[in-house]
């Protein structure tokens, strides 16, 4: 098998393919760094969450507040576990995206196939991310917000007006953030699929 793309009559399209490779390297590098940063951040946050019962015993304000941190810890840690798995997955996909982008820039034969596999994997991940959000994350978040609202009722007393809207506001904000994030992240993989399939179609004629 040849390791280089055959010379193309359409030099502009060749330049576009190389540019796509450069953009893929940049995109994958940034998202790889972000994913690893989030894994470390979640690990630190989980460690802090585990310390909350001890902090409650030490700090009088927390001890006398009536807030039961033990009830809050497990839902938060469940969400953190899901997020950790998601970010490890995106780190692996991004690492493969780097490999694919380098293949495109160097115009190796495997570059197009690898880039298409990366794009399909990224889009598949985003679909699964939506499913996990609706099936796991959102229900747990709603239960957590309701528990928090119940926990702070005795503290607020008469200043309770509007508190019942916290779960609804949290649901709307979480859904909006999830949908915007998914559509934003799906844009570039879709561009990669469209451009590379167009290139393959052009080569066939």
C-alpha positions in Angstrom: 0.0 0.0 0.0 1.3 3.5 -0.7 2.1 5.6 2.3 1.6 8.9 0.6 -1.5 10.4 -1.0 -1.3 10.4 -4.8 -0.8 13.8 -6.4 -4.1 15.6 -6.7 -5.2 17.8 -9.5 -7.1 19.9 -7.0 -4.2 21.5 -5.0 -6.7 23.6 -3.0 -8.4 20.5 -1.7 -5.0 19.0 -0.7 -4.3 22.3 1.2 -7.6 22.0 2.9 -6.9 18.5 4.0 -3.6 19.5 5.5 -5.3 22.5 7.2 -7.9 20.1 8.6 -5.0 18.0 10.0 -3.5 21.1 11.7 -6.9 22.0 13.2 -7.4 18.5 14.4 -4.0 18.5 16.2 -4.9 21.8 17.9 -8.4 20.7 18.8 -7.2 17.3 20.1 -4.3 18.8 22.1 -6.6 21.4 23.8 -9.2 18.8 24.7 -6.6 16.3 25.9 -5.2 18.9 28.2 -8.6 19.9 29.4 -9.6 16.3 30.0 -6.5 15.6 32.0 -7.0 18.8 34.0 -10.6 17.8 34.8 -9.5 14.3 36.0 -7.0 15.9 38.4 -9.6 18.5 39.5 -12.2 15.8 40.2 -9.7 13.8 42.2 -9.0 16.8 44.3 -12.7 17.7 44.7 -13.4 14.1 45.7 -10.7 14.2 48.4 -12.3 17.4 49.7 -15.7 15.8 49.8 -14.4 12.9 51.8 -13.1 15.4 54.4 -16.5 17.1 54.9 -17.6 14.9 57.9 -14.3 15.7 59.7 -14.6 19.4 58.9 -18.1 19.4 60.3 -16.8 18.0 63.6 -14.0 20.6 63.8 -15.9 23.8 62.7 -18.6 24.8 65.2 -20.6 26.7 62.6 -21.0 23.5 60.5 -21.5 21.3 63.5 -24.4 23.4 64.8 -25.9 24.2 61.4 -27.9 21.0 61.2 -26.6 20.2 57.7 -26.1 16.5 57.2 -23.0 16.3 54.9 -23.2 12.5 54.9 -26.5 12.6 52.9 -24.9 14.9 50.3 -21.6 13.1 49.9 -22.7 9.9 48.0 -24.7 11.7 45.2 -21.8 14.1 44.6 -19.3 11.3 44.5 -21.5 9.4 42.0 -21.5 12.4 39.7 -17.8 12.7 40.1 -17.3 9.0 39.2 -19.3 9.5 36.0 -17.4 12.7 35.1 -14.1 10.9 35.7 -15.0 8.1 33.4 -16.1 10.7 30.8 -12.9 12.7 30.9 -10.7 9.6 30.7 -12.7 8.6 27.6 -12.3 12.1 26.0 -8.6 12.0 26.9 -8.2 8.7 25.0 -10.2 10.0 22.1 -8.2 13.2 22.0 -4.9 11.3 22.1 -6.1 9.3 19.0 -7.1 12.6 17.4 -3.5 13.8 17.7 -2.3 10.7 15.9 -4.9 11.1 13.2 -4.2 14.8 12.8 -0.5 14.1 12.3 -1.4 11.5 9.7 -3.4 14.2 7.8 -0.6 16.8 8.0 2.0 14.3 6.7 -0.5 13.1 4.0 -0.1 9.5 5.0 -2.6 6.9 3.7 -3.8 6.1 7.2 -4.5 9.8 8.0 -8.0 9.9 6.4 -9.1 6.6 7.8 -7.8 7.5 11.3 -9.4 10.9 11.2 -12.7 9.5 10.2 -12.5 7.0 13.0 -11.7 9.8 15.5 -14.7 11.8 14.3 -17.1 8.9 14.5 -15.7 8.1 18.0 -16.1 11.7 19.1 -19.7 11.9 17.8 -20.5 8.5 19.4 -19.1 9.7 22.7 -21.2 12.9 22.6 -24.4 10.8 21.9 -23.6 8.5 24.9 -22.8 11.6 27.0 -26.3 12.9 26.3 -27.8 9.5 27.3 -25.8 9.4 30.5 -26.8 13.0 31.3 -30.5 12.3 31.0 -30.4 8.8 32.6 -27.8 9.3 35.4 -26.5 12.8 36.0 -29.7 14.8 35.8 -31.8 12.6 38.1 -29.0 12.5 40.7 -28.5 16.3 40.4 -32.2 16.9 40.9 -32.3 14.7 44.0 -29.2 16.4 45.3 -30.7 19.8 44.9 -33.9 18.8 46.6 -31.8 17.4 49.6 -29.9 20.7 49.7 -33.1 22.7 49.7 -34.4 20.5 52.6 -31.1 20.9 54.5 -31.1 24.7 54.4 -34.7 25.2 55.3 -34.1 25.3 59.0 -31.3 27.8 58.5 -33.2 30.2 56.3 -36.4 30.1 58.3 -38.7 32.8 57.0 -36.3 33.8 54.2 -37.5 30.7 52.4 -39.3 32.3 49.5 -38.1 31.1 46.1 -36.2 28.1 47.5 -38.7 25.7 45.9 -37.5 26.9 42.5 -33.9 25.7 43.1 -34.4 22.2 41.6 -36.2 23.6 38.6 -33.5 26.3 38.0 -30.8 23.7 38.4 -32.5 21.4 35.9 -32.8 24.2 33.3 -29.3 25.4 33.8 -27.8 21.9 33.6 -29.8 20.9 30.5 -28.9 24.1 28.7 -25.2 23.7 29.5 -25.2 20.1 28.4 -26.9 20.8 25.1 -24.8 23.8 24.2 -21.6 21.8 25.1 -22.6 18.8 23.0 -23.6 20.9 19.9 -20.4 23.0 20.2 -18.2 20.0 20.5 -20.0 18.1 17.7 -19.3 20.9 15.2 -15.7 20.1 14.4 -16.0 16.3 14.1 -19.0 16.8 11.7 -16.8 19.1 9.6 -14.0 16.5 9.6 -16.5 13.8 8.4 -18.0 16.0 5.7 -14.7 17.2 4.3 -13.0 13.8 4.3 -15.9 12.0 2.8 -16.1 14.7 0.1 -12.4 14.1 -0.6 -12.9 10.4 -0.9 -15.8 10.9 -3.2 -13.7 13.3 -5.4 -11.0 10.7 -5.6 -13.5 8.1 -6.8 -14.4 10.1 -9.8 
